Structure formats: C-alpha cells, structure tokens
Amino acid sequence: MSRAGDRESAASFAGRAAIVTGAAGGIGRATAATLAVRGAAVLVADRREDVEATAAELAGSGAEIVARTVDVTSPAEVEAMVVAAAERFGRLDVLVNNAGATGVPTAIADQDPAAFDRVFAINVRGVFLGMKYAMPHLAAGGGGAIVNVSSVTAVRPLPGLGAYSASKEAVVSLTRVAALEGATAGVRVNAVLPGPTATRMIGTEDFSGDVPLGRAAAPEEPAEAICFLASDAASFVTGETLLVDGGMSAGGPAQRWGAD
Ligand SMILES: NC(=O)c1ccc[n+]([C@@H]2O[C@H](COP(=O)([O-])OP(=O)(O)OC[C@H]3O[C@@H](n4cnc5c(N)ncnc54)[C@H](O)[C@@H]3O)[C@@H](O)[C@H]2O)c1
C-alpha cells in the first residue's frame, strides 16, 4: 500500500499479476495493454480464440502475457482461469471483470426469455464468478483490487436494452457488496461505467449527439480509469462507481437551453 511519500510510483504495476476478461479486443485489450506497459504480468481471457493473437501482440512490448480461452459463465472455467494465473505468476493482485454483451436490442414486450437470461449470465453471473474465485486468492496475498466493467446504462438505461441496462445495474450492486465483504482483507472492489466507446460492441453507431463531449470514447479512455482503480493510486477507494461517459449522465444536452 503506498503512502503519501511514494505517490509517484502508485500507478505502477511492477511485480503485480492481473487477469483481464473479455480481452480479445476493445476495452479489455486496451486495459491489458495499459497494465502490461506499467509492469504487470497479465492473463488475458476471452471466449474468442483470437485472444491468442491479442496476447502475442501485447507480449511484443516485453511484458509477460498469457492467453486463455474462457467462457465467464462457466464456474469450472472461471475457477481454472484464476488458478492458472495464480500458479503461472505466483501471485494475483488484480482482476478486471470486463467481458460483457448487449444481446440483440429488443423491447421488453418482444424479448425472448432465454436471450434475457443469456445477457444476465455473461454480465452478472460472469462478474459474480470472477469475484467468487479471485477474492480468496487476493485476500491470501494480503489484498488486491477488482474492477468490474458496468456501463452508463446502469444509471441511464436505454429503451431496447432492458436486459443489458438491468444487468449493468446489478454489476454496480454486486460491486458494492463485494467491496464490503472484501474490505477487511484489503480487497478493494470498484466499477467503471463507460459511455459509448468505439469497439466492436457499438460498431458504427453514431452516439455523438448523446454525448456532451461530442464523440465516443477510445477504448484507452475507460481503460485508463480501470487501471487507476486497480492501482495503489486508488488505495482508499472501494465500493465506488466511476462514470467515464463524456458527460452523458450529467443531465441534459451540452447545448444551453434557449440557444439556437
Ligand atoms: N463499447 C461501449 O460502448 C461500452 C459502453 C459501456 C460498457 N461497455 C462494457 O465494456 C465491456 C467491454 O466491451 P467492449 O466495448 O470492449 O466490447 P467488445 O465486444 O470488444 O468486448 C467484449 C468482450 O467480451 C467477450 N465476451 C463476451 N461474452 C463472453 C463470455 N461468455 N466469456 C468470455 N468472454 C466473453 C467478447 O468475446 C469480447 O471480446 C463490456 O462489459 C461492455 O458491456 C462497453
């Protein structure tokens, strides 16, 4: 734990070991890249097999990167992922539960119940399983940090995204409970709530009119917030939700009322 005197190194992950789920691309890949550049050994996990290619690219920076194909809805696969990281790196300090899916946008009246359950399985059960299996390792190592990737839709739900919006609010609730349960063991648990971010998830959709800053985020922007919360720079932050949404949840549109 860093104190006032060593704040300058608080953003470093030298000697630390991390897991990032959903790391084949997008925000997960950017997070893994940032952690690696700052010194962490990283296990990158995804259900997509091209996570191997992502790992090979990230390892080019000289970092220790391990790829693993994992379905975060599977208790056995998530437990094995955590054990593999702890054994390979000899420690575990950080878990980023980033894997997520929107499902096909559908009004509640038209939603297929199985499709609803699938979104919850990935976004909520996946986060739950990651925390369930990682928290004992983090606690045994004297503490650590978990960052769960929620969404601005947790606080500003979108029509057609009922399952997704509700699942991301559930992630916030789980984050707070885990923060309370992990506190005495030194395990901090926080959530990042990205706004529209230029990844495969939103494709070519134009959100510029919805975002006061007038654009989607680059994946590196929420990744930076995730890494802050995972680092010693956030040593007194737990149970917190950090919106990285270009002002989307701040209130109304950026334009002044009455202006042309
Ligand atoms: N892009 C946005 O606008 C946006 C906004 C708010 C929140 N988010 C959240 O950010 C996170 C990352 O999304 P992204 O934007 O980088 O999109 P993305 O689609 O590039 O990344 C999501 C990753 O999760 C993986 N994944 C999905 N289901 C999985 C499973 N069962 N097991 C393992 N991996 C699985 C996917 O294969 C994919 O690589 C998600 O949780 C998403 O909900 C994204």
The ligand as an SDF file (V2000), in Angstrom:
LIG
                    3D

 44 48  0  0  0  0  0  0  0  0999 V2000
  -18.4090   -0.1790  -26.0990 N   0  0  0  0  0  0  0  0  0  0  0  0
  -19.2680    0.5030  -25.3550 C   0  0  0  0  0  0  0  0  0  0  0  0
  -19.8720    1.4800  -25.8060 O   0  0  0  0  0  0  0  0  0  0  0  0
  -19.4830    0.1100  -23.9080 C   0  0  0  0  0  0  0  0  0  0  0  0
  -20.1960    1.0040  -23.0990 C   0  0  0  0  0  0  0  0  0  0  0  0
  -20.4100    0.6750  -21.7620 C   0  0  0  0  0  0  0  0  0  0  0  0
  -19.9320   -0.5040  -21.2610 C   0  0  0  0  0  0  0  0  0  0  0  0
  -19.2410   -1.3610  -22.0770 N   0  0  0  0  0  0  0  0  0  0  0  0
  -18.7740   -2.6170  -21.4750 C   0  0  0  0  0  0  0  0  0  0  0  0
  -17.3780   -2.7220  -21.6780 O   0  0  0  0  0  0  0  0  0  0  0  0
  -17.0220   -4.1070  -21.6500 C   0  0  0  0  0  0  0  0  0  0  0  0
  -16.1120   -4.3840  -22.8400 C   0  0  0  0  0  0  0  0  0  0  0  0
  -16.8570   -4.2290  -24.0350 O   0  0  0  0  0  0  0  0  0  0  0  0
  -16.2270   -3.6210  -25.3850 P   0  0  0  0  0  0  0  0  0  0  0  0
  -16.9110   -2.3690  -25.6500 O   0  0  0  0  0  0  0  0  0  0  0  0
  -14.7480   -3.6510  -25.2960 O   0  0  0  0  0  0  0  0  0  0  0  0
  -16.7860   -4.6440  -26.4640 O   0  0  0  0  0  0  0  0  0  0  0  0
  -16.1560   -5.9550  -27.1080 P   0  0  0  0  0  0  0  0  0  0  0  0
  -17.2820   -6.6800  -27.7160 O   0  0  0  0  0  0  0  0  0  0  0  0
  -14.9770   -5.6110  -27.9420 O   0  0  0  0  0  0  0  0  0  0  0  0
  -15.5940   -6.7530  -25.8380 O   0  0  0  0  0  0  0  0  0  0  0  0
  -16.3510   -7.6470  -25.0800 C   0  0  0  0  0  0  0  0  0  0  0  0
  -15.5530   -8.9380  -24.9870 C   0  0  0  0  0  0  0  0  0  0  0  0
  -16.2120   -9.8200  -24.0850 O   0  0  0  0  0  0  0  0  0  0  0  0
  -16.0860  -11.1170  -24.6240 C   0  0  0  0  0  0  0  0  0  0  0  0
  -17.1130  -11.9980  -24.0970 N   0  0  0  0  0  0  0  0  0  0  0  0
  -18.4600  -11.9380  -24.3060 C   0  0  0  0  0  0  0  0  0  0  0  0
  -19.0590  -12.9680  -23.7020 N   0  0  0  0  0  0  0  0  0  0  0  0
  -18.0830  -13.6940  -23.0900 C   0  0  0  0  0  0  0  0  0  0  0  0
  -18.0690  -14.8750  -22.3150 C   0  0  0  0  0  0  0  0  0  0  0  0
  -19.2040  -15.5490  -22.0440 N   0  0  0  0  0  0  0  0  0  0  0  0
  -16.8920  -15.3370  -21.8430 N   0  0  0  0  0  0  0  0  0  0  0  0
  -15.7380  -14.6900  -22.1260 C   0  0  0  0  0  0  0  0  0  0  0  0
  -15.6780  -13.5700  -22.8750 N   0  0  0  0  0  0  0  0  0  0  0  0
  -16.8370  -13.0890  -23.3470 C   0  0  0  0  0  0  0  0  0  0  0  0
  -16.2380  -10.9180  -26.1310 C   0  0  0  0  0  0  0  0  0  0  0  0
  -15.7500  -12.0360  -26.8780 O   0  0  0  0  0  0  0  0  0  0  0  0
  -15.4740   -9.6280  -26.3640 C   0  0  0  0  0  0  0  0  0  0  0  0
  -14.1140   -9.8650  -26.7220 O   0  0  0  0  0  0  0  0  0  0  0  0
  -18.3280   -4.8900  -21.6530 C   0  0  0  0  0  0  0  0  0  0  0  0
  -18.6190   -5.3300  -20.3460 O   0  0  0  0  0  0  0  0  0  0  0  0
  -19.3440   -3.8590  -22.1020 C   0  0  0  0  0  0  0  0  0  0  0  0
  -20.6440   -4.1620  -21.6450 O   0  0  0  0  0  0  0  0  0  0  0  0
  -18.9990   -1.0710  -23.3750 C   0  0  0  0  0  0  0  0  0  0  0  0
  1  2  1  0
  2  3  2  0
  2  4  1  0
  4  5  1  0
  4 44  2  0
  5  6  2  0
  6  7  1  0
  7  8  2  0
  8  9  1  0
  8 44  1  0
  9 10  1  0
  9 42  1  0
 10 11  1  0
 11 12  1  0
 11 40  1  0
 12 13  1  0
 13 14  1  0
 14 15  2  0
 14 16  1  0
 14 17  1  0
 17 18  1  0
 18 19  2  0
 18 20  1  0
 18 21  1  0
 21 22  1  0
 22 23  1  0
 23 24  1  0
 23 38  1  0
 24 25  1  0
 25 26  1  0
 25 36  1  0
 26 27  1  0
 26 35  1  0
 27 28  2  0
 28 29  1  0
 29 30  1  0
 29 35  2  0
 30 31  1  0
 30 32  2  0
 32 33  1  0
 33 34  2  0
 34 35  1  0
 36 37  1  0
 36 38  1  0
 38 39  1  0
 40 41  1  0
 40 42  1  0
 42 43  1  0
M  CHG  2   8   1  16  -1
M  END
$$$$
